[in-house]
Amino acid sequence: MTGRIIIVGHGMAGARLAAELSARPGDRKVTVLGAEQHRAYNRIMLSNLLAGKVGESDVELAGAAGQAVDVRLGVAVTAIDRADRTVHTADGDRISYDHLVLATGSRAVVPPLPGLDPEALPDRVAVFRTLDDCRRILAAAEGARSALVLGGGLLGLEAARGLATRGLDVRVVHPVGHLMERQLDPAGGAVLARTLADLGVRTQLAVAATAVTADPDGVTLALSDGTELAADLLVLSCGVRPETGLARTAGLAVERGVVVDDRLRTSDPHISAIGDCAQHDGTVGGLVAPAWAQARVVAELLTGNDPGARYRPQPVVTRLKAAGIDLAAMGEPTPVAGGEELTFTDPARGTYARLLIDGDRLTGAILLGDNPSVGTVIQLFDRGAPVPADRRSLLLGRATGVPAAAPVTTPALMPDATTVCQCNTVTKGALVRCWRAGARSVGEVVATTRATTGCGSCRDAVEGIVNWLSAVDSVEVGA
């Protein structure tokens, strides 16, 4: 396709689409309009920034848009004129498009509590979603001794662990009876709570917040059981909501998110939507891997590189990215009728494993703590491969009888089809091919394959493979 493409949103989805379009041949003009003042950054790595493990420059997606893309930062789109195919910006500009892509993401939910105004939060209260949010939290944490986190989901726990790493006394308040209820069962949640306690993060469960009182000296959180908790800082992590205002006002079909089909087209064929704001087959995203897969499909369609490209959701693996905690959760949380359910719990060691199996295929799994089989379980789930006859091997970390996915002590024994980077679906074979094409460092391999640029949990594996490649004759690699 030639013509004018506008991408609204310069977050992880919008920046990836710009990069995908830039990487494909063709005569087109791509304009990215980002409401934030920052260059595109890796939102997943904000928990590491909060913990002080990385700096702001480390979370930037450097050069994400490529050279042939016009990126305009700090430019908010206020309206879409579908009849004229133009977008209106806050600075009074009108920009024409042949195709428009909405990558507006989502916004943090501020609970409707007395003492909280979503448009003007008190100085010592912050949500945890964007780089500016992270800056606000860090500013409030300076000189603080204690913090409360409202919400025991994935982001809330990452924020809590990050603040605890900075030396703050942290307590998580969660209205449900166990942590991360979307990914974990009660038993797994209990083990996670104990692990967090050992890391300096206390939890208060099955109790709702009823009001917030904040002043220059601190914050008080009132709870439904009549108690009150005081701290220097309150972080709100109460979920996110797709940013659909533009689409709804423009008359596009919107439910929880902007409704899209398998081609990521909205109810207007000249407008697509990807990432957190898009709703495909009744499901709204929220993770980076699906957003980037959607960006690839839209790029293939808009450039004509693959007119038959369609978005097909892949099994999602959720990783908790917090220092001292190794957690992977995937698939359905409840067993299939007639299926198998296997569990192993060792609370003292912070270990919990649960496998759900239908026939000889994994339908869900939770692995918390040090379990050498985590890579094997993820591969089995990702490929839909049969599990070994000895189920205990997966629970206890002694996987046997799985030649295609078994843990290995050297990359030489790792099958080329093994997915190393889940976020970008980068296999060991792709890393080897990149090396053979001339890459000679982790940075060069990352720049070419994009491995590690999602959640970052595969960094050690990628570095290990690159180190192995540098130590062997490239002619023998993969032989």
VENRABEL-V261027 format. One record per backbone hydrogen bond with DSSP energy under -1.0 kcal/mol. CO is the residue of the C=O (numbers start at 0). NH is the residue of the N-H. E is the energy in kcal/mol with one decimal. If there is no record, write none. Layout:
BEGIN
CO_NH_E, CO_NH_E
END
This chain:
BEGIN
2_28_-3.0, 3_97_-3.2, 3_98_-2.0, 4_30_-2.7, 5_100_-2.9, 6_32_-2.7, 7_102_-2.7, 10_14_-2.6, 11_15_-1.4, 12_16_-2.3, 13_17_-2.2, 14_18_-2.2, 15_19_-2.7, 16_20_-2.7, 17_21_-2.3, 18_22_-1.7, 20_23_-1.1, 28_4_-3.2, 29_69_-2.7, 30_6_-2.9, 31_71_-3.0, 32_8_-2.6, 33_74_-2.2, 35_73_-2.1, 39_60_-3.0, 40_42_-1.1, 41_44_-1.3, 42_45_-1.5, 44_48_-1.6, 45_49_-2.6, 46_50_-1.7, 47_52_-2.3, 54_57_-1.0, 55_58_-1.1, 58_41_-3.8, 59_61_-1.3, 60_63_-1.8, 69_31_-3.0, 71_33_-2.6, 75_89_-2.6, 78_87_-2.8, 80_84_-1.2, 80_85_-1.8, 84_96_-2.5, 85_80_-3.2, 86_94_-2.3, 87_77_-2.9, 87_78_-1.4, 88_91_-1.9, 92_88_-2.3, 94_86_-2.3, 98_5_-2.2, 99_271_-2.9, 100_7_-2.9, 101_273_-2.4, 104_242_-2.8, 106_240_-2.6, 110_112_-2.3, 112_115_-2.0, 113_211_-2.9, 116_119_-1.7, 121_124_-2.1, 123_233_-2.4, 125_235_-3.2, 129_133_-2.2, 130_134_-2.4, 131_135_-2.3, 132_136_-2.5, 133_137_-2.5, 134_138_-2.3, 135_139_-2.1, 136_140_-1.9, 140_143_-1.8, 144_168_-2.9, 146_170_-1.9, 147_234_-2.9, 148_172_-2.8, 149_236_-2.8, 151_179_-2.5, 152_156_-2.3, 153_157_-1.9, 154_158_-2.5, 155_159_-2.4, 156_160_-2.6, 157_161_-2.1, 158_162_-2.3, 159_163_-2.3, 160_164_-2.1, 162_167_-1.9, 163_166_-2.0, 168_146_-2.7, 169_201_-2.4, 170_148_-2.4, 171_203_-3.2, 172_150_-2.6, 173_206_-1.4, 175_205_-2.3, 179_182_-1.6, 179_183_-3.2, 184_188_-2.6, 185_189_-2.1, 186_190_-1.8, 187_191_-2.3, 188_192_-2.3, 189_193_-1.9, 190_194_-2.3, 191_195_-2.7, 192_196_-2.2, 193_197_-1.8, 195_200_-2.7, 196_199_-1.4, 199_169_-1.1, 201_171_-3.0, 203_173_-2.6, 207_223_-2.7, 210_221_-2.5, 212_219_-3.1, 214_217_-1.5, 217_214_-2.5, 218_230_-2.4, 219_212_-2.6, 220_228_-2.5, 221_209_-3.2, 221_210_-1.1, 222_225_-1.9, 226_222_-2.8, 228_220_-3.2, 230_218_-3.2, 232_147_-2.7, 233_125_-2.1, 234_149_-2.8, 235_127_-1.1, 238_108_-2.7, 240_106_-2.6, 241_243_-1.2, 243_247_-2.9, 244_248_-2.5, 245_249_-1.8, 246_251_-2.5, 247_250_-1.4, 252_258_-2.0, 256_254_-2.7, 257_278_-3.0, 260_263_-2.0, 261_310_-3.4, 263_272_-1.8, 264_260_-1.6, 267_270_-2.4, 269_99_-2.6, 270_265_-2.8, 271_101_-3.0, 274_277_-1.6, 276_257_-3.2, 277_284_-1.1, 278_259_-2.4, 279_282_-2.1, 282_279_-2.5, 286_290_-1.1, 287_291_-2.5, 288_292_-2.1, 289_293_-2.4, 290_294_-2.0, 291_295_-1.8, 292_296_-1.8, 293_297_-2.5, 294_298_-2.3, 295_299_-2.3, 296_300_-2.2, 297_301_-3.0, 298_302_-1.9, 299_305_-1.6, 305_308_-2.1, 317_328_-2.5, 319_321_-1.2, 321_324_-2.0, 325_368_-2.7, 326_319_-1.5, 327_366_-2.7, 328_317_-3.3, 329_364_-2.3, 335_338_-3.0, 339_356_-2.3, 341_354_-2.8, 343_352_-2.6, 345_348_-1.1, 345_350_-2.2, 346_349_-1.1, 350_345_-3.1, 351_367_-3.2, 352_343_-2.5, 353_365_-2.3, 354_341_-2.4, 355_362_-3.0, 355_363_-1.4, 356_339_-3.1, 357_360_-1.8, 359_386_-2.3, 360_357_-2.8, 362_331_-2.4, 363_355_-2.8, 364_329_-2.4, 365_353_-2.4, 366_327_-2.3, 367_351_-2.5, 370_373_-2.0, 372_376_-2.9, 373_377_-2.3, 374_378_-2.1, 375_379_-2.6, 376_380_-2.5, 377_381_-3.0, 378_382_-2.4, 379_383_-1.4, 379_384_-1.5, 388_390_-1.3, 389_392_-1.3, 390_393_-1.4, 390_394_-1.3, 391_395_-2.8, 392_397_-2.0, 401_404_-1.8, 401_405_-1.9, 409_412_-1.8, 410_413_-1.3, 414_417_-1.8, 415_428_-2.5, 417_427_-2.2, 420_425_-1.8, 425_419_-2.5, 425_420_-2.0, 426_430_-1.6, 427_431_-2.2, 428_432_-2.6, 429_433_-2.0, 430_434_-2.0, 431_435_-2.7, 432_436_-1.5, 433_438_-1.9, 434_437_-1.7, 440_444_-2.3, 441_445_-2.8, 442_446_-2.4, 443_447_-1.6, 444_448_-2.8, 445_449_-2.6, 449_452_-1.7, 455_458_-1.6, 457_461_-2.5, 458_462_-2.7, 459_463_-2.3, 460_464_-2.1, 461_465_-2.6, 462_466_-2.6, 463_467_-2.1, 464_468_-2.7, 465_469_-2.3, 472_475_-1.9, 475_478_-2.1
END
